[in-house]
Each structure stands twice: as structure tokens, then as C-alpha cells.
Amino acid sequence: MKKAVILLSGGLDSSTVLAYARSQGFACYCLSLDYGQRSHSELLAAERVAKALGAKMHRVLKLDIGQLGGSALTDTAIDVPVDGVQPGVPVTYVPARNTLMLSFALAWAEVLGAQDIFVGVNAVDYSGYPDCRPEFIRAFEVLANLATKAAVSGARLTVHAPLMEMSKAQIIDMGMRLGVDYGLTVSCYQADSAGNACGVCDSCRLRKEGFFAAGIPDPTRYFNKIS
């Protein structure tokens, strides 16, 4: 089996990507980052999902970019927006997060001898994040194939973003067919220590709307209601 590194946050999208990579015959090595995010319950969710979906290995790297501030996800002085998805780049954007995560995935892939990285970025429901666009993924793949010993020696690397053009409902439908238990996942920007979701942040709204559009019961435990 070919090896692949899967960036696994513990949320809906990355869990679906893990199931997809497994369905394509890859031996999956999951990487999560403890970057100083508000909700550490997502890291526990990542551990559950990796085990449930048969990952070969799951590692959590600590990279406290929260010390730099600049995001509602890492700085408790900045409120998480709860008034609905708005145009533009939201304050939940974490500066350079996906660039850093992909860089660590690239490093581990080179150590493992893997030529494939999977990431759950999505350009349809992406809430305005610039590092979730297809242009970014293409650019990072170019960088990866210029910057590594493996690539210049002929082992080119591919960055897969299989959810890029899918709606949240389509993602959920695919995940259900691939055996994802979404009750194990945590998507909320400010989930409590038990993984209960706020129900009103952008991520909760997109998740809830996705289950509704897919016609699938939402297994998420919300402690607030969306009006």
C-alpha cells in the first residue's frame, strides 16, 4: 500500500478526507496540530476518528502559533463571530495556519517516503479563508516539489484536496457512504471540553445546514440552538 499523510483536525471535512484516502487504497498516517486553538476537544476527536477509520499512525504536533495572536481561534480577547457567515475574511482566520500545517505534513511525508498528502480544504463553504483556495493548494504543491530532497531525486509529491469543489451536503453524503461516524467529529470553533458545539459560529452553521441539505440526521451535540 502506498503511504499518505492526512491532515486530520477532528472535524467533518478532514475526517471525510481520511475515509476517502483509505478508500483509494492508501495506508494513512494522520497528523494533527495543537496550535493553541480554543477547542482542544477537536484533537480528542481526531484521535477517535483516526482509530475508527484504521489509520496506521496518528501524531499530534504542538505548534503554539496562538502566541502570535491575530485570530479569534487562538486569542480569547477576540470574540468568535456568532451572527452568521459574512463576506470577506473572518476573524477566525488563523494567519498562515494551512501553510504551516502542510509544511509539517510535507516534512513527515518525506521521512515516511510518502508521495501523497491529503487535506480537507474546501472552496465552496470555506468562509472566506484565502488558504482554502485551489490556487493555494497548487502553489504549495509546486513549492513542495522544489523544496524537498525526495522531489528533486524524482519522487514527486502530490497534494490532494478531494473536497475542494464539493458542497457540505455532498461531503457528508460521501462520508456516510465511506463509513464516517460524524458523531465522533468536532467542528465547532468554540466547543467545550466534552466536544459539545455552540451551534452559532460559522462552522456550526455550515455543518448544520449541510446535514439538513443532505437529508441526514445531524449527530452533533449543540448547547445552543440556531434560529
Phi and psi in degrees as GROMACS dihedral restraints (atoms count N, CA, C in turn):
[ dihedral_restraints ]
;  ai    aj    ak    al  type     phi  dphi    fc
    3     4     5     6     1   -71.0    20    10
    4     5     6     7     1   143.3    20    10
    6     7     8     9     1   -87.9    20    10
    7     8     9    10     1   146.7    20    10
    9    10    11    12     1  -141.8    20    10
   10    11    12    13     1   145.0    20    10
   12    13    14    15     1   -97.0    20    10
   13    14    15    16     1   128.7    20    10
   15    16    17    18     1  -114.0    20    10
   16    17    18    19     1   120.9    20    10
   18    19    20    21     1   -76.0    20    10
   19    20    21    22     1   116.2    20    10
   21    22    23    24     1  -122.7    20    10
   22    23    24    25     1   109.6    20    10
   24    25    26    27     1   -87.7    20    10
   25    26    27    28     1   -21.1    20    10
   27    28    29    30     1    99.2    20    10
   28    29    30    31     1    -1.1    20    10
   30    31    32    33     1   -91.2    20    10
   31    32    33    34     1  -177.8    20    10
   33    34    35    36     1   -62.2    20    10
   34    35    36    37     1   -49.3    20    10
   36    37    38    39     1   -67.1    20    10
   37    38    39    40     1   -49.7    20    10
   39    40    41    42     1   -67.0    20    10
   40    41    42    43     1   -31.5    20    10
   42    43    44    45     1   -66.4    20    10
   43    44    45    46     1   -38.5    20    10
   45    46    47    48     1   -64.8    20    10
   46    47    48    49     1   -39.1    20    10
   48    49    50    51     1   -64.2    20    10
   49    50    51    52     1   -39.9    20    10
   51    52    53    54     1   -60.2    20    10
   52    53    54    55     1   -46.0    20    10
   54    55    56    57     1   -62.4    20    10
   55    56    57    58     1   -38.7    20    10
   57    58    59    60     1   -65.0    20    10
   58    59    60    61     1   -46.9    20    10
   60    61    62    63     1   -60.7    20    10
   61    62    63    64     1   -40.7    20    10
   63    64    65    66     1   -62.1    20    10
   64    65    66    67     1   -40.3    20    10
   66    67    68    69     1   -66.7    20    10
   67    68    69    70     1   -21.7    20    10
   69    70    71    72     1   -88.5    20    10
   70    71    72    73     1     5.3    20    10
   72    73    74    75     1    91.3    20    10
   73    74    75    76     1    12.5    20    10
   75    76    77    78     1   -86.1    20    10
   76    77    78    79     1   144.6    20    10
   78    79    80    81     1   -82.4    20    10
   79    80    81    82     1   118.4    20    10
   81    82    83    84     1   -99.5    20    10
   82    83    84    85     1   123.9    20    10
   84    85    86    87     1  -111.6    20    10
   85    86    87    88     1   110.5    20    10
   87    88    89    90     1   -93.8    20    10
   88    89    90    91     1   137.8    20    10
   90    91    92    93     1  -126.2    20    10
   91    92    93    94     1   124.0    20    10
   93    94    95    96     1  -118.0    20    10
   94    95    96    97     1   150.9    20    10
   96    97    98    99     1  -119.7    20    10
   97    98    99   100     1   127.2    20    10
   99   100   101   102     1   -90.2    20    10
  100   101   102   103     1    93.8    20    10
  102   103   104   105     1  -104.9    20    10
  103   104   105   106     1    14.7    20    10
  105   106   107   108     1    92.5    20    10
  106   107   108   109     1    21.1    20    10
  108   109   110   111     1   -68.2    20    10
  109   110   111   112     1   154.9    20    10
  111   112   113   114     1   -58.0    20    10
  112   113   114   115     1   -45.2    20    10
  114   115   116   117     1  -101.9    20    10
  115   116   117   118     1   106.3    20    10
  117   118   119   120     1   -82.2    20    10
  118   119   120   121     1   -10.6    20    10
  120   121   122   123     1   -64.8    20    10
  121   122   123   124     1   -21.0    20    10
  123   124   125   126     1   -69.1    20    10
  124   125   126   127     1   -29.9    20    10
  126   127   128   129     1   -70.1    20    10
  127   128   129   130     1   -36.3    20    10
  129   130   131   132     1   -65.6    20    10
  130   131   132   133     1   -37.8    20    10
  132   133   134   135     1   -63.2    20    10
  133   134   135   136     1   -41.2    20    10
  135   136   137   138     1   -59.8    20    10
  136   137   138   139     1   -41.2    20    10
  138   139   140   141     1   -62.1    20    10
  139   140   141   142     1   -43.1    20    10
  141   142   143   144     1   -63.4    20    10
  142   143   144   145     1   -45.0    20    10
  144   145   146   147     1   -66.2    20    10
  145   146   147   148     1   -43.5    20    10
  147   148   149   150     1   -58.7    20    10
  148   149   150   151     1   -42.4    20    10
  150   151   152   153     1   -67.6    20    10
  151   152   153   154     1   -44.7    20    10
  153   154   155   156     1   -64.6    20    10
  154   155   156   157     1   -33.4    20    10
  156   157   158   159     1   -99.6    20    10
  157   158   159   160     1    12.7    20    10
  159   160   161   162     1    72.4    20    10
  160   161   162   163     1    34.5    20    10
  162   163   164   165     1   -62.8    20    10
  163   164   165   166     1   143.5    20    10
  165   166   167   168     1   -67.8    20    10
  166   167   168   169     1   -34.4    20    10
  168   169   170   171     1  -157.7    20    10
  169   170   171   172     1   149.5    20    10
  171   172   173   174     1  -133.9    20    10
  172   173   174   175     1   122.3    20    10
  174   175   176   177     1  -119.6    20    10
  175   176   177   178     1   145.1    20    10
  177   178   179   180     1  -118.4    20    10
  178   179   180   181     1   118.6    20    10
  180   181   182   183     1  -101.0    20    10
  181   182   183   184     1   138.7    20    10
  183   184   185   186     1   -94.2    20    10
  184   185   186   187     1   121.3    20    10
  186   187   188   189     1  -142.4    20    10
  187   188   189   190     1    92.1    20    10
  189   190   191   192     1   -82.2    20    10
  190   191   192   193     1    72.2    20    10
  192   193   194   195     1   -72.3    20    10
  193   194   195   196     1    -7.3    20    10
  195   196   197   198     1   -61.5    20    10
  196   197   198   199     1   -22.8    20    10
  198   199   200   201     1   -61.6    20    10
  199   200   201   202     1   -23.4    20    10
  201   202   203   204     1   -83.5    20    10
  202   203   204   205     1   -20.1    20    10
  204   205   206   207     1    72.5    20    10
  205   206   207   208     1  -159.5    20    10
  207   208   209   210     1    90.0    20    10
  208   209   210   211     1     4.4    20    10
  210   211   212   213     1  -147.7    20    10
  211   212   213   214     1   143.8    20    10
  213   214   215   216     1   -66.6    20    10
  214   215   216   217     1   -17.3    20    10
  216   217   218   219     1   -82.4    20    10
  217   218   219   220     1   -14.4    20    10
  219   220   221   222     1  -125.1    20    10
  220   221   222   223     1   -12.6    20    10
  222   223   224   225     1  -120.8    20    10
  223   224   225   226     1   109.9    20    10
  225   226   227   228     1   -69.3    20    10
  226   227   228   229     1    -9.4    20    10
  228   229   230   231     1   -78.6    20    10
  229   230   231   232     1   -12.0    20    10
  231   232   233   234     1  -106.9    20    10
  232   233   234   235     1   122.2    20    10
  234   235   236   237     1   -73.0    20    10
  235   236   237   238     1   140.0    20    10
  237   238   239   240     1   -71.8    20    10
  238   239   240   241     1   127.7    20    10
  240   241   242   243     1   -62.7    20    10
  241   242   243   244     1   138.8    20    10
  243   244   245   246     1  -131.5    20    10
  244   245   246   247     1    13.7    20    10
  246   247   248   249     1  -101.8    20    10
  247   248   249   250     1    15.1    20    10
  249   250   251   252     1   104.2    20    10
  250   251   252   253     1   157.9    20    10
  252   253   254   255     1   -67.0    20    10
  253   254   255   256     1   126.9    20    10
  255   256   257   258     1  -114.4    20    10
  256   257   258   259     1   158.7    20    10
  258   259   260   261     1   -64.9    20    10
  259   260   261   262     1   156.8    20    10
  261   262   263   264     1    90.6    20    10
  262   263   264   265     1  -179.5    20    10
  264   265   266   267     1   -83.2    20    10
  265   266   267   268     1   119.2    20    10
  267   268   269   270     1   -78.4    20    10
  268   269   270   271     1   166.2    20    10
  270   271   272   273     1   -72.0    20    10
  271   272   273   274     1    -6.6    20    10
  273   274   275   276     1   -81.8    20    10
  274   275   276   277     1    -5.9    20    10
  276   277   278   279     1   -63.2    20    10
  277   278   279   280     1   128.7    20    10
  279   280   281   282     1  -101.1    20    10
  280   281   282   283     1   115.9    20    10
  282   283   284   285     1   -51.8    20    10
  283   284   285   286     1   121.8    20    10
  285   286   287   288     1    63.8    20    10
  286   287   288   289     1    15.1    20    10
  288   289   290   291     1   -58.9    20    10
  289   290   291   292     1   -51.1    20    10
  291   292   293   294     1   -66.8    20    10
  292   293   294   295     1   -31.9    20    10
  294   295   296   297     1   -63.1    20    10
  295   296   297   298     1   -45.1    20    10
  297   298   299   300     1   -66.6    20    10
  298   299   300   301     1   -43.9    20    10
  300   301   302   303     1   -62.0    20    10
  301   302   303   304     1   -45.3    20    10
  303   304   305   306     1   -65.3    20    10
  304   305   306   307     1   -32.0    20    10
  306   307   308   309     1   -65.2    20    10
  307   308   309   310     1   -42.4    20    10
  309   310   311   312     1   -68.3    20    10
  310   311   312   313     1   -37.9    20    10
  312   313   314   315     1   -62.2    20    10
  313   314   315   316     1   -39.7    20    10
  315   316   317   318     1   -62.7    20    10
  316   317   318   319     1   -43.7    20    10
  318   319   320   321     1   -61.6    20    10
  319   320   321   322     1   -44.1    20    10
  321   322   323   324     1   -69.0    20    10
  322   323   324   325     1   -37.5    20    10
  324   325   326   327     1   -59.4    20    10
  325   326   327   328     1   -41.3    20    10
  327   328   329   330     1   -65.3    20    10
  328   329   330   331     1   -40.2    20    10
  330   331   332   333     1   -64.7    20    10
  331   332   333   334     1   -41.3    20    10
  333   334   335   336     1   -75.5    20    10
  334   335   336   337     1   -17.8    20    10
  336   337   338   339     1    79.0    20    10
  337   338   339   340     1    24.2    20    10
  339   340   341   342     1   -90.3    20    10
  340   341   342   343     1   144.6    20    10
  342   343   344   345     1  -113.4    20    10
  343   344   345   346     1    12.8    20    10
  345   346   347   348     1  -136.6    20    10
  346   347   348   349     1   134.2    20    10
  348   349   350   351     1  -124.2    20    10
  349   350   351   352     1   135.2    20    10
  351   352   353   354     1  -115.7    20    10
  352   353   354   355     1   136.1    20    10
  354   355   356   357     1  -139.0    20    10
  355   356   357   358     1   146.0    20    10
  357   358   359   360     1   -95.6    20    10
  358   359   360   361     1    30.5    20    10
  360   361   362   363     1   -69.3    20    10
  361   362   363   364     1   152.7    20    10
  363   364   365   366     1  -144.4    20    10
  364   365   366   367     1   126.1    20    10
  366   367   368   369     1   -90.2    20    10
  367   368   369   370     1    -8.0    20    10
  369   370   371   372     1   -88.3    20    10
  370   371   372   373     1   -50.9    20    10
  372   373   374   375     1  -108.1    20    10
  373   374   375   376     1    35.0    20    10
  375   376   377   378     1   -87.6    20    10
  376   377   378   379     1     1.4    20    10
  378   379   380   381     1    60.2    20    10
  379   380   381   382     1    27.2    20    10
  381   382   383   384     1    87.6    20    10
  382   383   384   385     1     9.9    20    10
  384   385   386   387     1   -77.4    20    10
  385   386   387   388     1   123.9    20    10
  387   388   389   390     1   -67.1    20    10
  388   389   390   391     1   -24.8    20    10
  390   391   392   393     1   -92.3    20    10
  391   392   393   394     1    22.7    20    10
  393   394   395   396     1  -117.4    20    10
  394   395   396   397     1    12.5    20    10
  396   397   398   399     1   -91.2    20    10
  397   398   399   400     1   152.7    20    10
  399   400   401   402     1   -60.3    20    10
  400   401   402   403     1   -32.2    20    10
  402   403   404   405     1   -60.5    20    10
  403   404   405   406     1   -38.3    20    10
  405   406   407   408     1   -66.6    20    10
  406   407   408   409     1   -45.3    20    10
  408   409   410   411     1   -61.6    20    10
  409   410   411   412     1   -43.7    20    10
  411   412   413   414     1   -61.8    20    10
  412   413   414   415     1   -42.0    20    10
  414   415   416   417     1   -65.9    20    10
  415   416   417   418     1   -39.3    20    10
  417   418   419   420     1   -67.3    20    10
  418   419   420   421     1   -37.1    20    10
  420   421   422   423     1   -63.1    20    10
  421   422   423   424     1   -40.4    20    10
  423   424   425   426     1   -60.5    20    10
  424   425   426   427     1   -46.5    20    10
  426   427   428   429     1   -58.0    20    10
  427   428   429   430     1   -46.3    20    10
  429   430   431   432     1   -59.4    20    10
  430   431   432   433     1   -36.5    20    10
  432   433   434   435     1   -84.4    20    10
  433   434   435   436     1    -4.8    20    10
  435   436   437   438     1   -99.8    20    10
  436   437   438   439     1   -24.9    20    10
  438   439   440   441     1  -101.4    20    10
  439   440   441   442     1    -8.2    20    10
  441   442   443   444     1  -114.9    20    10
  442   443   444   445     1   147.7    20    10
  444   445   446   447     1   -60.2    20    10
  445   446   447   448     1   -41.5    20    10
  447   448   449   450     1   -58.8    20    10
  448   449   450   451     1   -46.0    20    10
  450   451   452   453     1   -68.0    20    10
  451   452   453   454     1   -43.9    20    10
  453   454   455   456     1   -71.0    20    10
  454   455   456   457     1   -14.3    20    10
  456   457   458   459     1   -91.5    20    10
  457   458   459   460     1     2.0    20    10
  459   460   461   462     1   111.1    20    10
  460   461   462   463     1    -8.1    20    10
  462   463   464   465     1   -94.5    20    10
  463   464   465   466     1    80.0    20    10
  465   466   467   468     1   -66.6    20    10
  466   467   468   469     1   147.3    20    10
  468   469   470   471     1  -107.3    20    10
  469   470   471   472     1   141.9    20    10
  471   472   473   474     1  -117.8    20    10
  472   473   474   475     1   132.6    20    10
  474   475   476   477     1  -101.1    20    10
  475   476   477   478     1   116.6    20    10
  477   478   479   480     1   -98.2    20    10
  478   479   480   481     1   131.0    20    10
  480   481   482   483     1  -129.7    20    10
  481   482   483   484     1    73.0    20    10
  483   484   485   486     1   -68.0    20    10
  484   485   486   487     1   -14.3    20    10
  486   487   488   489     1   -96.8    20    10
  487   488   489   490     1     3.0    20    10
  489   490   491   492     1   -51.0    20    10
  490   491   492   493     1   -44.5    20    10
  492   493   494   495     1  -106.3    20    10
  493   494   495   496     1    14.5    20    10
  495   496   497   498     1   -97.0    20    10
  496   497   498   499     1   147.7    20    10
  498   499   500   501     1   -76.5    20    10
  499   500   501   502     1   165.1    20    10
  501   502   503   504     1   -62.1    20    10
  502   503   504   505     1   -38.1    20    10
  504   505   506   507     1   -63.0    20    10
  505   506   507   508     1   -41.0    20    10
  507   508   509   510     1   -65.4    20    10
  508   509   510   511     1   -37.7    20    10
  510   511   512   513     1   -63.0    20    10
  511   512   513   514     1   -46.7    20    10
  513   514   515   516     1   -63.1    20    10
  514   515   516   517     1   -42.4    20    10
  516   517   518   519     1   -61.2    20    10
  517   518   519   520     1   -44.4    20    10
  519   520   521   522     1   -64.3    20    10
  520   521   522   523     1   -43.3    20    10
  522   523   524   525     1   -61.9    20    10
  523   524   525   526     1   -39.9    20    10
  525   526   527   528     1   -62.8    20    10
  526   527   528   529     1   -41.0    20    10
  528   529   530   531     1   -67.1    20    10
  529   530   531   532     1   -25.5    20    10
  531   532   533   534     1   -94.4    20    10
  532   533   534   535     1     2.8    20    10
  534   535   536   537     1    88.7    20    10
  535   536   537   538     1    21.4    20    10
  537   538   539   540     1   -75.6    20    10
  538   539   540   541     1   131.1    20    10
  540   541   542   543     1   -94.4    20    10
  541   542   543   544     1    97.6    20    10
  543   544   545   546     1   -69.9    20    10
  544   545   546   547     1   -12.8    20    10
  546   547   548   549     1   -67.0    20    10
  547   548   549   550     1   -17.6    20    10
  549   550   551   552     1   -83.3    20    10
  550   551   552   553     1   -16.2    20    10
  552   553   554   555     1   -92.6    20    10
  553   554   555   556     1   157.8    20    10
  555   556   557   558     1  -132.7    20    10
  556   557   558   559     1   121.3    20    10
  558   559   560   561     1  -111.6    20    10
  559   560   561   562     1   -18.0    20    10
  561   562   563   564     1   -63.0    20    10
  562   563   564   565     1   138.6    20    10
  564   565   566   567     1   -69.2    20    10
  565   566   567   568     1   -20.8    20    10
  567   568   569   570     1  -139.5    20    10
  568   569   570   571     1    44.0    20    10
  570   571   572   573     1   -62.1    20    10
  571   572   573   574     1   150.1    20    10
  573   574   575   576     1   -79.7    20    10
  574   575   576   577     1  -178.8    20    10
  576   577   578   579     1   -64.5    20    10
  577   578   579   580     1   -20.3    20    10
  579   580   581   582     1   -92.1    20    10
  580   581   582   583     1    -0.5    20    10
  582   583   584   585     1    87.5    20    10
  583   584   585   586     1     8.3    20    10
  585   586   587   588     1   -70.8    20    10
  586   587   588   589     1   137.2    20    10
  588   589   590   591     1   -95.0    20    10
  589   590   591   592     1   149.2    20    10
  591   592   593   594     1   -71.1    20    10
  592   593   594   595     1   -30.5    20    10
  594   595   596   597     1    83.5    20    10
  595   596   597   598     1    -7.4    20    10
  597   598   599   600     1  -126.1    20    10
  598   599   600   601     1   -10.1    20    10
  600   601   602   603     1   -73.8    20    10
  601   602   603   604     1   168.8    20    10
  603   604   605   606     1   -57.4    20    10
  604   605   606   607     1   -42.8    20    10
  606   607   608   609     1   -64.9    20    10
  607   608   609   610     1   -41.7    20    10
  609   610   611   612     1   -63.0    20    10
  610   611   612   613     1   -41.6    20    10
  612   613   614   615     1   -64.1    20    10
  613   614   615   616     1   -45.8    20    10
  615   616   617   618     1   -64.0    20    10
  616   617   618   619     1   -39.1    20    10
  618   619   620   621     1   -65.8    20    10
  619   620   621   622     1   -48.6    20    10
  621   622   623   624     1   -62.7    20    10
  622   623   624   625     1   -42.8    20    10
  624   625   626   627     1   -64.9    20    10
  625   626   627   628     1   -33.7    20    10
  627   628   629   630     1   -65.3    20    10
  628   629   630   631     1   -44.2    20    10
  630   631   632   633     1   -64.2    20    10
  631   632   633   634     1   -40.6    20    10
  633   634   635   636     1   -62.2    20    10
  634   635   636   637     1   -46.4    20    10
  636   637   638   639     1   -66.1    20    10
  637   638   639   640     1   -31.5    20    10
  639   640   641   642     1   -79.8    20    10
  640   641   642   643     1   -11.6    20    10
  642   643   644   645     1    69.9    20    10
  643   644   645   646     1    31.5    20    10
  645   646   647   648     1  -120.5    20    10
  646   647   648   649     1   132.9    20    10
  648   649   650   651     1   -57.1    20    10
  649   650   651   652     1   135.1    20    10
  651   652   653   654     1   -83.8    20    10
  652   653   654   655     1   116.4    20    10
  654   655   656   657     1   -83.6    20    10
  655   656   657   658     1     1.4    20    10
  657   658   659   660     1   -68.3    20    10
  658   659   660   661     1   139.3    20    10
  660   661   662   663     1   -91.7    20    10
  661   662   663   664     1   107.5    20    10
  663   664   665   666     1  -101.4    20    10
  664   665   666   667     1   138.6    20    10
  666   667   668   669     1  -101.9    20    10
  667   668   669   670     1    -0.6    20    10
  669   670   671   672     1  -127.1    20    10
  670   671   672   673     1   161.2    20    10
  672   673   674   675     1  -108.6    20    10
  673   674   675   676     1   143.6    20    10
  675   676   677   678     1   -91.0    20    10
  676   677   678   679     1   125.5    20    10
